[in-house]
């Protein structure tokens, strides 16, 4: 099960890394800018009139990403808070003193509700201690996302990626890839259900770039 979970994490890491890199290179510009026009006057380019695009990553260019994998354990940044907890995904900015915690669950679809309650209960105290400490300049946000063992992707994943600033098209593509990874891993686990020896060094499942395109063209 950790193999399936970490395979999903690898795909998420690739996507989030590209988002962090984009914000590092992104030129500063005012956000939520609304340009008003005179009465009975229409702009030639409506896209320039209203720009309400926002992202949790806006405002900083030093975002760092930590992903907790079985073969590569991460440490919660001690400058944020001293804890032994290791969330699956950490995105943080030292300049803005912001940290985003993300906990994916790769479980059976019927267990989504219990998984959310379990994850939120586990990290609620940590998030509260970071946010409520007046002497601590850091602020924390927690997101839980659910990916079903049979390939169903919860809306929580779509919402999380959109809040990070990923476009609708790329969000759909990423969700489809993660769905396929989860389903393939579950099938592999099923094929091994009579075998009591699991290879702990089995490579994580990573999709080639064009595999999803071939699948989507199937009748």
C-alpha positions as CSV (number, residue, x, y, z in Angstrom):
1,X,0.0,0.0,0.0
2,X,2.9,2.3,0.7
3,X,4.1,1.6,-2.8
4,X,0.8,2.8,-4.3
5,X,0.8,5.8,-2.0
6,X,4.4,6.9,-2.8
7,X,3.8,6.4,-6.5
8,X,1.0,8.9,-6.3
9,X,3.3,11.2,-4.3
10,X,6.0,11.1,-7.0
11,X,3.5,12.3,-9.6
12,X,2.3,15.1,-7.3
13,X,5.9,16.1,-6.5
14,X,6.6,16.6,-10.2
15,X,3.5,18.8,-10.6
16,X,4.2,20.9,-7.5
17,X,7.9,21.3,-8.3
18,X,7.0,22.9,-11.7
19,X,4.5,25.3,-10.0
20,X,7.2,26.4,-7.4
21,X,9.7,26.8,-10.2
22,X,7.2,28.9,-12.2
23,X,6.7,31.3,-9.2
24,X,10.5,31.6,-8.7
25,X,10.8,32.8,-12.3
26,X,7.5,34.7,-12.4
27,X,7.7,38.5,-12.7
28,X,6.1,40.5,-10.0
29,X,2.7,42.0,-11.0
30,X,-0.2,43.4,-9.0
31,X,-2.8,40.7,-8.3
32,X,-6.6,41.1,-8.3
33,X,-6.3,44.2,-10.5
34,X,-9.5,45.6,-11.9
35,X,-9.3,48.3,-14.5
36,X,-12.5,50.3,-14.8
37,X,-13.7,51.8,-18.1
38,X,-15.9,54.7,-18.9
39,X,-19.6,54.4,-19.5
40,X,-20.5,53.1,-23.0
41,X,-16.8,52.4,-23.7
42,X,-15.7,48.8,-24.4
43,X,-12.1,47.6,-24.2
44,X,-10.7,45.9,-27.2
45,X,-9.1,43.2,-25.0
46,X,-11.4,42.1,-22.2
47,X,-8.7,39.8,-20.8
48,X,-6.7,42.9,-19.8
49,X,-9.7,44.6,-18.1
50,X,-10.2,42.0,-15.3
51,X,-7.5,39.8,-13.8
52,X,-8.7,38.0,-10.7
53,X,-6.2,35.0,-10.9
54,X,-4.8,34.2,-7.5
55,X,-2.7,31.4,-6.1
56,X,-1.6,30.3,-2.6
57,X,2.0,30.6,-4.0
58,X,1.6,34.3,-4.9
59,X,3.8,36.8,-3.1
60,X,6.9,34.7,-2.7
61,X,9.7,33.4,-4.9
62,X,11.5,31.1,-2.5
63,X,9.1,28.2,-2.2
64,X,10.6,24.9,-1.1
65,X,9.1,21.5,-1.4
66,X,9.6,18.5,0.9
67,X,8.0,15.1,0.1
68,X,8.1,12.3,2.7
69,X,8.8,9.0,1.0
70,X,9.7,5.6,2.5
71,X,13.2,5.8,1.0
72,X,13.7,9.5,1.5
73,X,12.3,10.8,4.9
74,X,11.8,14.5,5.3
75,X,12.1,16.6,8.5
76,X,9.5,19.2,9.4
77,X,11.3,22.6,9.2
78,X,12.5,23.3,12.8
79,X,12.4,27.0,12.2
80,X,8.6,26.7,11.7
81,X,7.9,24.4,14.6
82,X,9.7,21.6,16.5
83,X,7.7,18.4,15.9
84,X,8.2,14.8,15.0
85,X,5.3,14.8,12.6
86,X,6.1,14.3,8.9
87,X,3.3,15.3,6.6
88,X,3.5,13.8,3.1
89,X,3.9,17.1,1.4
90,X,5.3,20.4,2.7
91,X,5.5,23.6,0.7
92,X,7.0,26.6,2.5
93,X,8.4,30.1,2.0
94,X,10.9,31.5,4.5
95,X,10.4,35.0,3.1
96,X,6.6,35.0,3.6
97,X,6.7,32.7,6.7
98,X,4.0,30.5,5.1
99,X,3.8,26.7,5.1
100,X,1.3,24.4,3.4
101,X,0.7,20.9,4.6
102,X,-0.8,18.3,2.3
103,X,-1.8,14.8,3.3
104,X,-2.9,12.5,0.4
105,X,-4.8,9.3,1.2
106,X,-4.8,6.4,-1.2
107,X,-7.5,4.2,0.2
108,X,-10.7,2.5,-0.8
109,X,-13.2,5.0,-2.0
110,X,-15.8,4.1,0.6
111,X,-13.3,5.1,3.3
112,X,-12.8,8.7,2.1
113,X,-14.8,10.3,5.0
114,X,-13.0,8.4,7.7
115,X,-9.6,9.2,6.1
116,X,-10.3,12.9,6.0
117,X,-11.4,12.9,9.7
118,X,-8.3,10.9,10.7
119,X,-5.9,13.1,8.8
120,X,-7.4,16.4,9.9
121,X,-7.5,15.1,13.5
122,X,-3.8,14.1,13.3
123,X,-2.5,17.5,12.2
124,X,-5.2,19.9,13.5
125,X,-3.2,20.4,16.8
126,X,0.0,21.1,14.9
127,X,-1.6,23.7,12.6
128,X,-3.3,25.4,15.5
129,X,-0.1,25.6,17.5
130,X,1.7,27.3,14.6
131,X,-1.1,29.7,13.9
132,X,-2.0,30.6,17.5
133,X,1.5,31.3,18.7
134,X,1.9,35.1,18.6
135,X,5.6,34.8,18.9
136,X,5.8,32.6,15.9
137,X,5.6,34.6,12.6
138,X,4.7,31.5,10.6
139,X,1.2,30.6,9.3
140,X,0.1,27.1,8.3
141,X,-2.6,25.6,6.1
142,X,-3.6,22.0,5.9
143,X,-5.1,20.2,2.9
144,X,-6.2,16.6,2.7
145,X,-6.7,15.0,-0.7
146,X,-8.2,11.6,-1.5
147,X,-7.3,9.2,-4.3
148,X,-9.3,6.0,-4.5
149,X,-7.6,2.6,-4.8
150,X,-9.8,1.9,-7.9
151,X,-8.8,5.2,-9.5
152,X,-11.4,7.6,-8.4
153,X,-9.9,11.0,-7.6
154,X,-11.7,13.1,-5.1
155,X,-12.6,16.8,-5.8
156,X,-10.2,17.7,-3.0
157,X,-7.2,17.0,-5.3
158,X,-8.7,19.3,-8.1
159,X,-9.4,22.0,-5.5
160,X,-5.8,21.8,-4.1
161,X,-4.1,22.0,-7.5
162,X,-6.3,24.9,-8.6
163,X,-5.5,26.8,-5.4
164,X,-1.8,26.3,-6.1
165,X,-2.4,28.1,-9.4
166,X,-2.4,25.1,-11.8
167,X,-4.6,25.7,-15.0
168,X,-7.8,23.8,-15.5
169,X,-6.4,21.8,-18.4
170,X,-3.2,20.8,-16.5
171,X,-5.3,20.0,-13.4
172,X,-7.5,17.6,-15.4
173,X,-4.4,16.0,-17.0
174,X,-2.7,15.5,-13.6
175,X,-5.8,14.0,-12.0
176,X,-6.1,11.6,-14.9
177,X,-2.5,10.5,-14.5
178,X,-2.9,10.0,-10.8
179,X,-6.1,8.1,-11.3
180,X,-4.3,5.8,-13.7
181,X,-1.3,5.3,-11.4
182,X,-3.6,4.4,-8.5
183,X,-5.5,1.9,-10.6
184,X,-2.4,0.3,-12.0
185,X,-0.8,0.0,-8.6
186,X,-4.0,-1.6,-7.1
187,X,-4.0,-4.1,-10.0
188,X,-0.4,-5.0,-9.3
189,X,-1.2,-5.5,-5.6
190,X,-4.1,-7.7,-6.6
191,X,-1.9,-9.9,-8.7
192,X,0.4,-10.4,-5.7
193,X,-2.3,-11.2,-3.2
194,X,-1.3,-14.9,-3.0
195,X,2.4,-14.0,-2.6
196,X,3.6,-13.4,1.0
197,X,6.9,-11.9,-0.2
198,X,6.7,-8.3,-1.3
199,X,9.7,-6.7,-2.8
200,X,10.3,-3.6,-0.6
201,X,12.7,-2.2,-3.2
202,X,10.2,-2.3,-6.0
203,X,10.6,0.9,-8.1
204,X,7.7,3.3,-7.7
205,X,5.3,3.4,-10.6
206,X,5.9,6.4,-12.9
207,X,4.0,7.0,-16.2
208,X,5.8,7.9,-19.4
209,X,4.6,11.2,-20.7
210,X,2.5,9.8,-23.6
211,X,1.0,6.8,-21.9
212,X,-2.1,8.7,-20.8
213,X,-2.6,10.1,-24.3
214,X,-2.7,6.5,-25.8
215,X,-5.2,5.5,-23.1
216,X,-7.5,8.5,-23.8
217,X,-7.8,7.6,-27.5
218,X,-9.0,4.1,-26.8
219,X,-12.7,3.5,-27.7
